[in-house]
Amino acid sequence: MATGKQRRMAKTRALLTETEREQIAGDHGRDRRYQATSRVRRRIDEELTEDIEILEEHHPELLEELREVVCDAE
């Protein structure tokens, strides 16, 4: 069984870093918000697109899990 420390260490980011979450929320001013938005947009356009292509070809079940999370209408 994993300890609390091991669970915290295992946490990784999905799309946003913790700092980018704060910046996009406006906690660090307009310039930081704009910069974080640009970084995330670039990840969506470049990295996420490539990840989806790889999942589509090699692990469609995982891609379906991703779609369920991202496309959930609720």
N, C-alpha and C positions, 0 to 999 in steps of 0.2 A: 504494500500500500504506500502511495506517495505521501510525503510529508507536506505541510503547508509551504515550506520553502521550495521544495521541488516543484510544486504546482505553480508557484509564482514564477520560477525560472523558466518553466516550460511555455509560458504565455508568449505568443508572438503577435505581431501586428498582422492585420489582414490587408487593408488598403491604406489606413492612416496611422501615423505614429501618434503617441499620446500628445506630443507637442503640436502636431498638425491639427489634432482634434481641438485643442485649446485655441490655436490660431484661427481656424475656420469659425469657431464659435465667437470670435471677436475679442478674445481675452488679451491679445497682444497688439492691438491697433490695426488700422486699415492696411498698412504696407505689408505686415506679416501675414494678414489674412489673404491678401492678393498673391503673395509668394507661395503660400501653402496651397492655395487653390490651383495655381499653375503647376506645381509639382504633382499634385494628385491627378489633375487632368492629363498630364503627360503619362503617368502610370496607367491610367485607364486606356488611353489611345495606343500606347506602345506595349507595355508589359502585359496587361490583362488580356489584350487581344491575342498575343502570342500564347499565353497560358491556356486560353480557351481553345485555340487551335490544337494544341498538344493534347488536352483532355478529350477533345472531340475524337481525335484519331486513336488515342491509346487507352483512354479510360472514360468511356461515355457515361458510366454510372456515376462517377465523381462529378462530371459536368452536370448531370441532372440534379445532383445534390446542391451544387452551386446555384443553378437556376431556381430551385425551390426557395432558397434563401433570398436571392437577389430579386426575384420576380414575385415574391409573396405580395398579394394585393392588400393585405391587412396593414 
